[in-house]
Amino acid sequence: MSKEDFIRFVKANPSLVDYVRKNNDRWQNLYEVYSLYGEDERVWRKYLDNRDSSIDELVSLIKNVNLESVRKVVDGLQKTISLVQQIGSKEDYKQPYEKSPVFGDLDD
């Protein structure tokens, strides 16, 4: 297993870069695993399968959402939309022109 083969393997599996960054691991350690086991899926599963950690992060994020603050934001948005709709409907309405009795002589 050459260094070029390892580089090709890493390029084909970009989640390895995420693994190294998130776990503060060293490329040397991964290269040694590659030298010993090659591209055996069973060995690389823990490095490449980030779906479990992504799901865990998503669940954690959802658990930390304050539903009361979300409700307040949604209520505020609904009120704002309603106000904009009311303003828009008032601007669309125009009263018809009627002659004023005070200026009746000027309309000739």
C-alpha positions, 0 to 999 in steps of 0.5 A: 500500500503506497502513499498515493493509494492512501491519498486516492482512498481519502479522496474517495472517502471525504468523510475521513477528513471530517473524522480527523477534524472532529476527533483530533486524530492524526493522518499518520494513524489512519495511514497505519490502519490503511497499511495494515488492513487496506480498504477493508470495509469492516475496518473503515466502518467506524471512520466512514459511517458518520450517519449515527453521529449526525443523527445524534447531533440532530436529535440533540439540536431538536432537544435543545429547541425552546418550543415556547420561544418558537411559538412566540416567534411564530405568533409575532410573524402571524401578527406581522403578516396580518398587519401587512395584509390589512395595510395592503387592503386599505391602500387598494380601496379608493373612494370615488370622486364626488364634487364638493358643494363648497367648490362647486363653482370651480368644477365648470 
